[in-house]
Amino acid sequence: MTDAPAPVGTRSIPLFTALFRDEPWRRNVLLWLSAVVCLAGVVGWALSGQKDWAWALVVGLPVLALSLADLTQVDHALRRNYPAAARFRWLFESLRPFSRAYLVEGDLDGRPFSHEDRALVYARAHGTADAHPFGTQLDVYSDEYEWLAHSMAPNPDAPEDMRISVGSSQCAQPYSASRLNVSAMSFGALGAHAIEALNLGAKMAGCYHDTGEGSMSPYHLKHGGDICWQVASGYFGCRTRDGHFDPVMFADHAAHPSVKMIELKLSQGAKPGHGGVLPAAKVTPEIAETRGVPLGEDCVSPPRHSAFSTPREMVEFAAKLRELSGGKPVGLKLCIGLPHEMFAVAKAMLATGIRLDYIVIDGAEGGTGAAPQELSDRMGMPLREGLMIARNALVGAGLKTEVRLAASGKVTSGASIAINAALGADWCNAARAFMFSLGCIQSLKCHTGLCPTGIATQSAARQRGLVIPEKAERVARFHGATLKALHEIIVAAGLDSPSDLRPSHLRQRINVAEMRQLDEIYTFARPGELIAGSDDPQLRRWWEAADPDTFRRVDGDRLAPA
């Protein structure tokens, strides 16, 4: 029997071969150059006695040492075959986002936000001119183009105060909300300076500041801005030692005068249905105190809530939160996945008689500090479709008059707010736009702790770049200028309020030769239509598949369209 050949080890090929075979000068160019420089330095110093030759060693020795280290390491093939020189690949890879943003991309390019979107936020945050010269750069005949219809009779008398009251008939402390607010961003994902600047800016602007699921830190409360406290599956800030909901702790924190609303988070667009773990090493004493978790242990946010398991139990839990908070508005935040689940929530409100005060719909285009790429790219419903489904569930069940609807996902302008309003949103929340107003440059380093602007990091040295009073003024200026633009749209449309916008105000190009009103493309339920029995087969199918006592479908056909 022939013996099997011995496996080739990492050192079975002689180093001599690596140095002198198969394009040795091309592969090892930095190694040879550094060796020549070092040799020249030694010889020159020895022959001339001049210490100036030491500079050759200062330059050459580090490169030679790096080349030899790369040549002998076993982790990276490129570094073994191209010592030192291969490192330029990683250098250029790290610079790629910046070079594209500054040198390559056009005004309408860039992901997730184009240069034009960012420039608009920067201009408004700085208080500089945001006027646009020479007409639109958008292709108005592209099938992606959409626009808002204006009126032949504009309404210059439209009230500038466009606030919206949030709170059903069961709410003892309704809240008057701005049409644009700071969306959920947790302390931990953002640094203390960013949280402070956002909260002070929200106070100056007259909007609310959502805490994100990381609960209320001292930095959320320091400046007295209005707070929407988000309670997620980890129950941070109101949890027992084993991670369940603690009603006593919740009531204590919810009583704070800065807390104006409570948001029960089910999911978010960037990572729907996904919990998270903050490793013990990243749980600082401040984060541990804020979240109510032990120091030195992993901080776990599970994928689902332990306080309820059905739509009925969920609205009952929301009613409990409202009672414990002293009657403050309580709502949901979610990214829709299966449409029948939203209809089940509507059925649960009808069955129990309990009314949620509001629902925030997050779109799949929403952002986060970190998420699995598959969830960010391929899970979750985009905002437009999710907003229309939520609107149809509430309107069709006769609940929209009491339950407010909000939108969250790539809101950067007055036009964004108006478009969402036409689809049924009473107000909008923005996260990344307000980060831009703080100075975010979309470096896409949020998950690394190396944010160059000091926003999405806990590094004290990097946070030093954020001067809180100055950044707060930018937040307030962006908010004010954006609402001014929204008011101009309402005036041009001949309306009194963003609440008057309808799907018929929004036009979508189908192809180069055809455009339609949105209500000619999509179905929009009439008030009470679902209860009376909808003629629309899709709405009827979702309604019949919904049950207040389960999030699962009840039609018995797992293969049926969701």
PLY file of the C-alpha trace (Angstrom):
ply
format ascii 1.0
element vertex 562
property float x
property float y
property float z
element edge 561
property int vertex1
property int vertex2
end_header
0.00 0.00 0.00
1.34 3.40 -1.00
1.67 5.89 1.77
-0.42 9.06 1.37
1.70 12.12 0.65
2.49 14.18 3.69
0.57 17.45 3.85
2.49 20.48 2.76
3.18 22.62 5.83
3.52 26.35 5.96
7.32 26.05 6.15
7.81 23.16 3.71
8.67 25.67 0.95
12.07 27.20 1.67
12.27 30.91 2.42
14.91 31.09 -0.31
12.21 30.25 -2.87
9.94 33.04 -1.62
12.78 35.55 -1.90
14.40 34.56 -5.19
11.83 32.72 -7.37
8.82 33.76 -9.47
9.09 37.56 -9.89
11.06 38.09 -6.66
11.74 41.77 -7.33
8.09 42.54 -8.06
6.68 40.56 -5.14
9.27 41.71 -2.62
9.90 45.21 -3.87
9.49 46.94 -0.49
11.58 44.33 1.27
14.48 44.77 -1.17
14.18 48.56 -1.26
14.19 48.79 2.54
17.14 46.40 2.70
19.08 48.51 0.18
18.24 51.70 2.10
19.39 50.17 5.38
22.58 48.84 3.79
23.30 52.23 2.26
22.78 53.86 5.64
25.15 51.51 7.41
27.87 51.74 4.72
27.52 55.50 4.35
27.73 56.08 8.08
30.73 53.72 8.39
32.67 55.30 5.51
31.86 58.95 6.10
31.31 59.04 9.80
28.36 61.38 9.18
25.34 60.76 11.42
23.06 62.10 8.69
23.11 58.59 7.23
21.11 57.47 10.28
17.99 58.78 8.58
18.28 55.95 6.09
18.06 53.51 8.98
15.17 55.40 10.57
13.21 55.05 7.32
14.42 51.65 6.17
14.49 49.54 9.33
10.73 49.78 10.17
9.80 48.86 6.59
12.31 45.99 6.57
11.02 44.68 9.91
7.41 44.91 8.69
8.34 43.10 5.46
10.05 40.25 7.31
7.11 39.95 9.71
4.68 39.71 6.78
6.92 37.23 4.96
6.92 34.81 7.90
3.37 35.17 9.29
0.80 32.47 8.41
-2.56 34.27 8.53
-2.66 36.20 5.24
-1.53 34.82 1.89
-1.21 38.26 0.27
1.09 39.51 3.02
3.28 36.38 2.73
3.58 36.78 -1.03
3.80 40.59 -1.13
5.38 41.59 2.18
4.58 45.14 3.32
3.24 46.06 -0.14
0.04 44.04 0.40
-0.89 46.36 3.26
-1.70 49.09 0.74
-4.72 47.01 -0.22
-6.21 47.40 3.25
-5.23 51.06 3.34
-7.08 51.81 0.11
-10.00 49.60 1.20
-10.35 51.68 4.37
-10.18 54.91 2.36
-12.64 53.71 -0.30
-15.83 55.15 1.31
-14.16 58.55 1.72
-12.65 58.67 -1.77
-15.98 57.73 -3.30
-17.86 60.34 -1.27
-15.45 63.17 -1.99
-14.06 62.38 -5.45
-16.30 59.95 -7.34
-19.97 60.22 -6.41
-22.32 62.63 -8.11
-24.83 64.78 -6.23
-27.54 62.13 -6.54
-25.27 59.16 -5.82
-24.31 57.69 -2.49
-25.89 55.17 -0.19
-27.80 55.19 2.04
-28.08 59.00 1.66
-27.06 60.90 -1.44
-24.75 63.90 -1.38
-27.74 66.13 -2.16
-29.70 64.81 0.83
-26.76 65.35 3.16
-25.97 68.78 1.75
-29.55 69.91 2.38
-29.37 68.87 6.05
-25.94 70.46 6.49
-27.11 73.75 4.96
-30.19 73.93 7.17
-28.27 72.92 10.29
-25.68 75.63 9.65
-28.34 78.21 8.82
-26.85 78.84 5.37
-28.76 79.16 2.12
-30.62 76.01 1.12
-32.04 77.42 -2.12
-31.53 75.22 -5.18
-30.36 76.87 -8.46
-31.05 76.04 -12.10
-33.86 73.54 -11.57
-34.02 69.96 -10.35
-31.29 67.44 -11.09
-33.82 64.61 -10.87
-34.96 62.85 -14.03
-38.64 63.79 -14.02
-39.38 61.15 -16.65
-37.78 58.33 -14.69
-40.16 55.67 -13.36
-38.76 56.45 -9.88
-39.95 60.06 -9.98
-42.81 61.18 -7.76
-44.23 64.57 -6.91
-46.80 66.39 -4.81
-49.67 68.17 -6.53
-50.01 71.91 -5.91
-53.16 73.98 -6.20
-54.13 76.85 -8.49
-55.33 78.54 -5.29
-52.49 78.44 -2.72
-53.37 79.11 0.90
-50.98 81.70 2.38
-53.12 81.79 5.53
-52.33 78.18 6.45
-51.42 78.14 10.18
-47.70 77.92 10.87
-48.41 75.96 14.05
-48.78 72.45 12.67
-48.53 70.43 15.90
-50.64 67.31 16.33
-52.34 66.08 19.51
-51.39 62.52 20.49
-53.65 60.64 22.87
-56.84 58.63 22.49
-60.00 59.17 24.54
-58.45 56.81 27.13
-55.34 58.97 27.57
-55.30 61.33 30.57
-52.18 63.30 29.51
-52.25 63.82 25.73
-49.14 65.29 24.15
-48.89 67.98 21.50
-46.23 66.64 19.13
-44.19 68.35 16.46
-44.53 67.06 12.90
-40.82 66.15 13.04
-39.04 64.57 16.02
-35.73 62.96 16.94
-36.06 59.22 16.37
-34.78 56.41 18.58
-31.01 56.38 19.20
-29.76 54.77 22.41
-27.09 55.91 24.80
-24.44 53.33 24.06
-24.98 53.49 20.32
-24.38 57.25 20.59
-22.03 58.94 22.99
-23.00 61.21 25.85
-22.19 64.43 23.98
-24.40 63.44 21.03
-27.29 62.54 23.34
-26.97 65.84 25.19
-26.81 67.86 21.98
-29.86 66.10 20.54
-31.89 66.62 23.71
-30.94 70.28 24.10
-31.64 70.79 20.39
-35.03 69.09 20.73
-35.87 71.40 23.62
-34.91 74.46 21.58
-36.87 73.16 18.57
-39.98 72.12 20.50
-39.95 68.47 19.45
-39.49 65.24 21.36
-36.40 63.07 21.67
-36.85 59.28 21.56
-34.48 57.49 23.94
-34.07 54.31 21.91
-34.24 50.97 23.69
-31.22 51.74 25.89
-33.50 53.66 28.31
-33.10 57.13 29.78
-29.59 58.16 30.69
-28.72 61.27 32.69
-27.76 62.84 29.36
-31.33 62.45 28.05
-32.66 64.29 31.08
-29.96 66.90 31.72
-31.42 69.68 29.55
-35.14 69.04 30.05
-36.11 68.29 26.45
-39.32 66.30 25.90
-38.70 62.55 26.05
-40.40 59.59 24.41
-39.23 56.63 26.49
-38.83 53.51 24.38
-39.42 50.20 26.15
-38.15 47.21 24.18
-37.83 43.50 24.82
-34.88 43.97 27.19
-37.01 46.27 29.41
-33.95 48.40 30.07
-34.59 50.86 32.84
-37.58 48.84 34.07
-36.39 45.25 34.38
-36.03 42.69 37.10
-32.75 40.94 37.79
-33.74 38.12 35.42
-34.74 40.47 32.59
-38.53 40.65 32.99
-40.69 43.75 33.22
-40.63 45.56 36.56
-43.82 47.66 36.99
-42.57 49.51 40.07
-39.36 50.64 38.39
-41.29 51.56 35.25
-43.78 53.71 37.16
-40.97 55.50 38.96
-39.11 56.41 35.75
-42.24 57.15 33.72
-43.30 59.74 36.31
-40.38 62.00 35.35
-41.82 65.28 34.02
-39.64 65.15 30.89
-41.25 61.85 29.83
-44.18 62.77 27.60
-44.86 59.47 25.81
-44.06 55.76 26.10
-43.09 53.73 23.02
-43.37 49.93 23.13
-40.85 48.72 20.57
-41.55 45.47 18.75
-38.99 45.77 15.96
-37.01 48.20 13.85
-36.55 48.39 10.12
-32.80 47.83 9.93
-32.91 44.54 11.87
-36.53 43.40 12.24
-37.16 40.56 14.66
-33.56 40.62 15.88
-32.44 41.17 19.44
-28.92 42.03 20.40
-26.10 41.51 22.87
-23.90 44.25 24.26
-20.80 42.31 25.40
-19.82 42.64 29.05
-16.63 44.45 28.08
-18.70 47.29 26.59
-21.08 47.61 29.54
-19.63 50.66 31.25
-20.80 51.70 34.73
-22.94 54.47 33.14
-24.56 52.08 30.66
-25.16 49.50 33.40
-26.87 52.10 35.60
-28.93 53.49 32.71
-30.15 50.12 31.51
-30.52 48.54 34.94
-28.23 45.63 34.15
-25.36 44.12 36.18
-21.89 45.46 35.51
-19.56 42.89 33.99
-22.28 40.78 32.36
-23.57 40.62 28.79
-26.53 42.95 28.20
-29.07 40.87 26.29
-31.99 42.24 24.28
-34.06 39.21 23.18
-35.91 39.04 19.84
-39.38 39.15 21.44
-41.15 40.44 24.55
-41.74 38.21 27.56
-44.63 40.34 28.89
-47.08 39.28 26.16
-47.46 36.72 23.38
-50.67 37.68 21.51
-52.11 40.89 20.05
-54.74 40.98 22.80
-52.12 40.64 25.54
-50.02 43.29 23.83
-52.73 45.99 23.84
-53.58 45.03 27.43
-49.91 45.48 28.35
-49.92 48.88 26.61
-52.96 49.86 28.69
-51.06 48.78 31.80
-48.13 50.99 30.83
-50.51 53.92 30.32
-52.00 53.40 33.76
-48.59 53.05 35.43
-47.34 56.21 33.71
-50.24 58.28 34.99
-52.13 58.36 31.70
-49.35 59.35 29.27
-49.72 58.31 25.60
-48.52 54.77 24.89
-47.88 53.45 21.40
-46.10 50.80 19.36
-43.06 50.98 17.12
-42.57 48.26 14.54
-41.44 47.37 11.07
-44.22 45.41 9.39
-43.40 41.98 8.00
-46.66 40.01 7.75
-49.61 42.31 6.96
-52.20 40.18 8.78
-50.37 40.85 12.08
-51.14 44.57 11.80
-54.78 43.70 11.15
-54.70 41.43 14.22
-53.60 44.40 16.34
-56.59 46.35 15.03
-58.88 43.42 15.88
-57.36 43.24 19.36
-58.22 46.91 19.96
-61.79 46.28 18.81
-62.12 43.12 20.91
-60.77 44.61 24.14
-62.04 48.16 23.75
-58.49 49.34 24.49
-57.09 52.01 22.22
-53.41 52.47 21.57
-52.56 56.15 21.41
-50.25 55.89 18.40
-48.28 53.53 16.17
-44.89 54.31 14.64
-44.06 52.44 11.44
-40.36 51.97 10.72
-39.28 51.12 7.20
-36.71 48.58 6.07
-34.64 51.56 4.90
-34.23 52.65 8.54
-30.78 52.79 10.06
-28.94 51.25 12.99
-25.48 51.22 14.48
-25.00 47.54 13.66
-27.08 44.72 12.18
-26.57 41.48 10.25
-26.35 42.44 6.59
-28.94 39.85 5.57
-31.53 41.44 7.87
-30.71 44.98 6.74
-30.83 44.05 3.05
-33.50 41.36 2.81
-35.95 41.54 5.71
-38.58 44.04 6.69
-41.13 46.00 4.67
-40.16 49.37 3.17
-41.77 52.37 4.82
-44.25 53.23 2.08
-45.85 49.78 1.95
-45.76 49.41 5.74
-47.34 52.81 6.25
-50.16 52.04 3.82
-50.89 48.69 5.49
-51.02 50.29 8.95
-53.20 53.10 7.60
-55.60 50.63 5.98
-55.82 48.53 9.16
-56.64 51.57 11.32
-58.95 53.34 8.88
-60.68 50.14 7.80
-61.32 49.21 11.45
-62.62 52.70 12.26
-59.72 53.42 14.64
-57.75 56.14 12.86
-59.64 58.98 14.53
-58.15 57.97 17.88
-54.93 56.12 17.06
-52.28 58.37 15.54
-49.84 57.05 12.95
-46.20 58.09 12.57
-43.48 57.28 10.05
-39.76 56.65 10.52
-37.27 55.94 7.76
-35.00 58.24 5.67
-36.85 61.46 6.50
-34.62 64.39 5.56
-36.86 67.16 4.22
-40.26 68.82 4.29
-41.13 66.86 1.16
-40.38 63.58 3.01
-42.82 64.57 5.75
-45.48 65.65 3.26
-45.22 62.42 1.26
-45.60 60.33 4.42
-48.53 62.52 5.48
-50.25 61.80 2.17
-49.93 58.09 3.01
-51.53 58.53 6.44
-48.71 59.60 8.79
-49.56 62.26 11.35
-45.89 63.02 12.04
-42.40 61.76 11.21
-39.34 60.78 13.19
-35.78 61.08 11.86
-32.55 59.67 13.26
-29.81 59.88 10.65
-30.92 63.32 9.45
-30.43 64.66 12.97
-27.06 62.88 13.09
-26.13 64.81 9.94
-27.18 67.99 11.69
-24.67 67.12 14.43
-21.95 66.73 11.81
-22.13 63.04 10.80
-20.30 62.49 7.49
-21.71 59.02 6.73
-18.34 57.36 7.26
-20.15 54.07 8.06
-18.04 53.49 11.17
-20.97 53.43 13.62
-20.43 49.80 14.66
-16.68 50.13 15.25
-16.58 52.76 18.01
-14.28 54.79 15.73
-16.77 57.41 14.55
-14.59 60.27 13.24
-17.06 62.95 14.33
-17.50 61.66 17.89
-21.22 60.91 17.51
-21.50 57.11 17.47
-18.72 56.33 19.91
-18.00 56.12 23.62
-14.45 57.44 23.13
-14.02 60.55 25.26
-11.26 61.80 22.98
-13.46 61.55 19.87
-16.50 63.01 21.64
-14.45 66.11 22.42
-15.13 67.22 18.85
-18.82 67.71 19.68
-19.37 71.06 21.38
-22.85 70.55 22.86
-24.33 74.10 22.74
-23.18 74.66 19.15
-24.43 71.28 17.93
-27.76 71.76 19.72
-28.28 74.98 17.78
-27.69 73.05 14.55
-30.30 70.48 15.56
-32.84 73.22 16.24
-32.03 75.09 13.02
-32.43 71.96 10.90
-35.75 71.19 12.58
-37.08 74.72 12.12
-36.00 75.05 8.47
-37.47 71.65 7.60
-40.85 72.50 9.13
-40.78 75.84 7.32
-40.32 73.92 4.05
-43.23 71.65 5.02
-45.41 74.71 5.65
-44.51 76.07 2.20
-45.67 72.78 0.66
-48.99 73.00 2.54
-49.45 76.58 1.33
-48.70 75.58 -2.27
-51.15 72.67 -2.05
-53.91 75.05 -0.91
-54.41 73.19 2.37
-54.64 74.16 6.04
-52.58 71.36 7.58
-50.39 68.34 6.72
-53.33 66.26 7.98
-55.27 67.40 4.90
-52.86 65.66 2.51
-54.34 62.60 0.80
-53.00 59.87 -1.52
-54.49 61.83 -4.42
-51.94 64.60 -3.76
-49.07 62.21 -4.46
-48.28 61.30 -8.07
-46.07 58.44 -9.22
-44.63 58.01 -12.71
-45.33 54.51 -14.05
-43.20 54.90 -17.16
-41.97 57.67 -19.43
-45.46 58.20 -20.87
-47.75 57.64 -17.87
-48.28 58.97 -14.36
-50.96 58.14 -11.81
-52.29 59.30 -8.48
-51.27 56.98 -5.72
-54.88 56.00 -4.98
-55.08 54.80 -8.60
-52.16 52.44 -7.96
-52.79 51.21 -4.42
-55.92 50.39 -2.42
-56.81 52.76 0.42
-59.52 51.50 2.76
-62.56 53.62 3.57
-63.47 54.27 7.24
-65.01 51.10 8.73
-64.65 49.16 5.49
-63.06 46.11 7.11
-65.80 45.77 9.71
-68.55 46.12 7.12
-66.85 43.64 4.78
-64.35 44.91 2.23
-64.83 44.33 -1.48
-61.08 44.41 -1.97
-59.85 40.77 -2.04
-56.45 41.54 -0.54
-57.79 43.60 2.37
-60.45 40.99 3.00
-57.87 38.16 2.97
-55.63 39.91 5.51
-58.59 40.75 7.74
-59.90 37.18 7.71
-56.41 35.82 8.44
-56.06 38.03 11.53
-56.98 36.92 15.06
-56.64 39.02 18.24
-55.46 35.95 20.16
-52.54 34.96 17.98
-49.96 36.52 15.69
-50.22 33.46 13.44
-52.56 33.20 10.49
-55.87 31.52 11.22
-56.99 30.62 7.70
-55.21 27.26 7.94
-53.28 27.71 4.68
-49.61 28.30 5.41
-48.85 28.66 1.73
-51.41 31.40 1.16
-50.07 34.88 0.45
-49.28 36.77 3.66
0 1
1 2
2 3
3 4
4 5
5 6
6 7
7 8
8 9
9 10
10 11
11 12
12 13
13 14
14 15
15 16
16 17
17 18
18 19
19 20
20 21
21 22
22 23
23 24
24 25
25 26
26 27
27 28
28 29
29 30
30 31
31 32
32 33
33 34
34 35
35 36
36 37
37 38
38 39
39 40
40 41
41 42
42 43
43 44
44 45
45 46
46 47
47 48
48 49
49 50
50 51
51 52
52 53
53 54
54 55
55 56
56 57
57 58
58 59
59 60
60 61
61 62
62 63
63 64
64 65
65 66
66 67
67 68
68 69
69 70
70 71
71 72
72 73
73 74
74 75
75 76
76 77
77 78
78 79
79 80
80 81
81 82
82 83
83 84
84 85
85 86
86 87
87 88
88 89
89 90
90 91
91 92
92 93
93 94
94 95
95 96
96 97
97 98
98 99
99 100
100 101
101 102
102 103
103 104
104 105
105 106
106 107
107 108
108 109
109 110
110 111
111 112
112 113
113 114
114 115
115 116
116 117
117 118
118 119
119 120
120 121
121 122
122 123
123 124
124 125
125 126
126 127
127 128
128 129
129 130
130 131
131 132
132 133
133 134
134 135
135 136
136 137
137 138
138 139
139 140
140 141
141 142
142 143
143 144
144 145
145 146
146 147
147 148
148 149
149 150
150 151
151 152
152 153
153 154
154 155
155 156
156 157
157 158
158 159
159 160
160 161
161 162
162 163
163 164
164 165
165 166
166 167
167 168
168 169
169 170
170 171
171 172
172 173
173 174
174 175
175 176
176 177
177 178
178 179
179 180
180 181
181 182
182 183
183 184
184 185
185 186
186 187
187 188
188 189
189 190
190 191
191 192
192 193
193 194
194 195
195 196
196 197
197 198
198 199
199 200
200 201
201 202
202 203
203 204
204 205
205 206
206 207
207 208
208 209
209 210
210 211
211 212
212 213
213 214
214 215
215 216
216 217
217 218
218 219
219 220
220 221
221 222
222 223
223 224
224 225
225 226
226 227
227 228
228 229
229 230
230 231
231 232
232 233
233 234
234 235
235 236
236 237
237 238
238 239
239 240
240 241
241 242
242 243
243 244
244 245
245 246
246 247
247 248
248 249
249 250
250 251
251 252
252 253
253 254
254 255
255 256
256 257
257 258
258 259
259 260
260 261
261 262
262 263
263 264
264 265
265 266
266 267
267 268
268 269
269 270
270 271
271 272
272 273
273 274
274 275
275 276
276 277
277 278
278 279
279 280
280 281
281 282
282 283
283 284
284 285
285 286
286 287
287 288
288 289
289 290
290 291
291 292
292 293
293 294
294 295
295 296
296 297
297 298
298 299
299 300
300 301
301 302
302 303
303 304
304 305
305 306
306 307
307 308
308 309
309 310
310 311
311 312
312 313
313 314
314 315
315 316
316 317
317 318
318 319
319 320
320 321
321 322
322 323
323 324
324 325
325 326
326 327
327 328
328 329
329 330
330 331
331 332
332 333
333 334
334 335
335 336
336 337
337 338
338 339
339 340
340 341
341 342
342 343
343 344
344 345
345 346
346 347
347 348
348 349
349 350
350 351
351 352
352 353
353 354
354 355
355 356
356 357
357 358
358 359
359 360
360 361
361 362
362 363
363 364
364 365
365 366
366 367
367 368
368 369
369 370
370 371
371 372
372 373
373 374
374 375
375 376
376 377
377 378
378 379
379 380
380 381
381 382
382 383
383 384
384 385
385 386
386 387
387 388
388 389
389 390
390 391
391 392
392 393
393 394
394 395
395 396
396 397
397 398
398 399
399 400
400 401
401 402
402 403
403 404
404 405
405 406
406 407
407 408
408 409
409 410
410 411
411 412
412 413
413 414
414 415
415 416
416 417
417 418
418 419
419 420
420 421
421 422
422 423
423 424
424 425
425 426
426 427
427 428
428 429
429 430
430 431
431 432
432 433
433 434
434 435
435 436
436 437
437 438
438 439
439 440
440 441
441 442
442 443
443 444
444 445
445 446
446 447
447 448
448 449
449 450
450 451
451 452
452 453
453 454
454 455
455 456
456 457
457 458
458 459
459 460
460 461
461 462
462 463
463 464
464 465
465 466
466 467
467 468
468 469
469 470
470 471
471 472
472 473
473 474
474 475
475 476
476 477
477 478
478 479
479 480
480 481
481 482
482 483
483 484
484 485
485 486
486 487
487 488
488 489
489 490
490 491
491 492
492 493
493 494
494 495
495 496
496 497
497 498
498 499
499 500
500 501
501 502
502 503
503 504
504 505
505 506
506 507
507 508
508 509
509 510
510 511
511 512
512 513
513 514
514 515
515 516
516 517
517 518
518 519
519 520
520 521
521 522
522 523
523 524
524 525
525 526
526 527
527 528
528 529
529 530
530 531
531 532
532 533
533 534
534 535
535 536
536 537
537 538
538 539
539 540
540 541
541 542
542 543
543 544
544 545
545 546
546 547
547 548
548 549
549 550
550 551
551 552
552 553
553 554
554 555
555 556
556 557
557 558
558 559
559 560
560 561
